[in-house]
Each structure stands twice: as C-alpha cells, then as structure tokens.
Amino acid sequence: MARLFAVWNTRGAAWNDARPMEEQADWKGHAAFMNALQAEGFVVIGGPLEGTRDALLIIRADNAEEIHARLAEDPWRRTGLLTTPRVLPWTLRLGSLD
C-alpha cells in the first residue's frame, strides 16, 4: 500500500556551481521526467531548499526501493548531477496534500 516518503536529493559531482539549475546539462530532460512523475501522482510536491545544495520531494510509493528504482531513470541521476542520499517514511500530521 502506498504511503508518503520524504526524499532528499543533493547535487552530485557533475553539478556546475557556476550555472543556475535551469542551465545545467539536460535541464529539459530532467524537468520533463520530474513533471511526468508528478502528473502520475508519484511525486506529490517538490522543489529546491533555498540556501542549500538540496531539494526535497514528497513521494507516494510502496517502499524506498520503488523510489530509488524510479528516480534512477532521471537523466540527472544518470549523469551524476543529482544523488538521493535519504529516503524516509513521512507521516503528514498537519494540513493536507489534497
């Protein structure tokens, strides 16, 4: 049964700090991949954490293995622009994602 997970992504070794996110290699491929995951309901919400090298995703999945397998297809993970060091089950207690 699907549940919520907090997923930390961080910039990988291939990230070019001299360029903004939208000017990294294959930005369009990464954006299309992430938009497709959001459209199907796998990624619920997500975005960069200001002042850090990280981004946070809230994902609906059965387990962490499913998340790692799906995110492995991201062009940015394939080229070392992003890594996913933490995937933690998350319980929403305040507010709503609906």
HUTA-V939961 format. One record per residue. N is the residue number from 1. RES is the residue in one small letter. SS is DSSP state (2 for helix, 1 for strand, 0 for the rest). OMEGA is omega in radians with two decimals (999 if undefined). Layout:
n=N res=RES ss=SS omega=OMEGA
n=N res=RES ss=SS omega=OMEGA
This chain:
n=1 res=m ss=0 omega=-3.10
n=2 res=a ss=0 omega=3.05
n=3 res=r ss=1 omega=-3.11
n=4 res=l ss=1 omega=3.07
n=5 res=f ss=1 omega=2.96
n=6 res=a ss=1 omega=-3.05
n=7 res=v ss=1 omega=3.10
n=8 res=w ss=1 omega=2.98
n=9 res=n ss=1 omega=3.09
n=10 res=t ss=1 omega=-3.13
n=11 res=r ss=1 omega=3.14
n=12 res=g ss=0 omega=-3.08
n=13 res=a ss=0 omega=-3.10
n=14 res=a ss=0 omega=-3.12
n=15 res=w ss=0 omega=3.11
n=16 res=n ss=0 omega=-3.09
n=17 res=d ss=0 omega=3.13
n=18 res=a ss=0 omega=-3.09
n=19 res=r ss=0 omega=3.04
n=20 res=p ss=0 omega=-3.10
n=21 res=m ss=2 omega=-3.07
n=22 res=e ss=2 omega=3.11
n=23 res=e ss=2 omega=3.05
n=24 res=q ss=0 omega=3.14
n=25 res=a ss=0 omega=3.10
n=26 res=d ss=0 omega=3.06
n=27 res=w ss=2 omega=-3.09
n=28 res=k ss=2 omega=3.11
n=29 res=g ss=2 omega=3.11
n=30 res=h ss=2 omega=-3.12
n=31 res=a ss=2 omega=3.12
n=32 res=a ss=2 omega=3.11
n=33 res=f ss=2 omega=-3.12
n=34 res=m ss=2 omega=3.10
n=35 res=n ss=2 omega=3.11
n=36 res=a ss=2 omega=3.10
n=37 res=l ss=2 omega=3.11
n=38 res=q ss=2 omega=-3.12
n=39 res=a ss=2 omega=3.13
n=40 res=e ss=0 omega=3.09
n=41 res=g ss=0 omega=3.11
n=42 res=f ss=0 omega=3.00
n=43 res=v ss=1 omega=-3.12
n=44 res=v ss=1 omega=3.07
n=45 res=i ss=1 omega=3.09
n=46 res=g ss=1 omega=3.08
n=47 res=g ss=1 omega=-3.12
n=48 res=p ss=1 omega=3.05
n=49 res=l ss=0 omega=-3.05
n=50 res=e ss=0 omega=3.09
n=51 res=g ss=0 omega=3.13
n=52 res=t ss=0 omega=3.04
n=53 res=r ss=0 omega=-2.99
n=54 res=d ss=1 omega=2.99
n=55 res=a ss=1 omega=3.13
n=56 res=l ss=1 omega=3.02
n=57 res=l ss=1 omega=2.91
n=58 res=i ss=1 omega=-3.02
n=59 res=i ss=1 omega=3.04
n=60 res=r ss=1 omega=-3.09
n=61 res=a ss=1 omega=3.11
n=62 res=d ss=0 omega=-3.09
n=63 res=n ss=0 omega=-3.11
n=64 res=a ss=2 omega=3.14
n=65 res=e ss=2 omega=3.10
n=66 res=e ss=2 omega=-3.13
n=67 res=i ss=2 omega=3.14
n=68 res=h ss=2 omega=-3.13
n=69 res=a ss=2 omega=-3.13
n=70 res=r ss=2 omega=-3.10
n=71 res=l ss=2 omega=3.11
n=72 res=a ss=0 omega=3.13
n=73 res=e ss=0 omega=3.13
n=74 res=d ss=0 omega=3.10
n=75 res=p ss=2 omega=-3.13
n=76 res=w ss=2 omega=3.08
n=77 res=r ss=2 omega=3.13
n=78 res=r ss=2 omega=-3.08
n=79 res=t ss=0 omega=3.08
n=80 res=g ss=0 omega=3.08
n=81 res=l ss=0 omega=3.13
n=82 res=l ss=1 omega=2.95
n=83 res=t ss=1 omega=3.13
n=84 res=t ss=1 omega=-3.07
n=85 res=p ss=1 omega=-3.08
n=86 res=r ss=1 omega=3.01
n=87 res=v ss=1 omega=-3.07
n=88 res=l ss=1 omega=3.01
n=89 res=p ss=1 omega=-3.08
n=90 res=w ss=0 omega=3.09
n=91 res=t ss=0 omega=3.09
n=92 res=l ss=0 omega=-3.12
n=93 res=r ss=0 omega=-3.13
n=94 res=l ss=0 omega=3.08
n=95 res=g ss=0 omega=-3.06
n=96 res=s ss=0 omega=3.07
n=97 res=l ss=0 omega=-3.13
n=98 res=d ss=0 omega=999
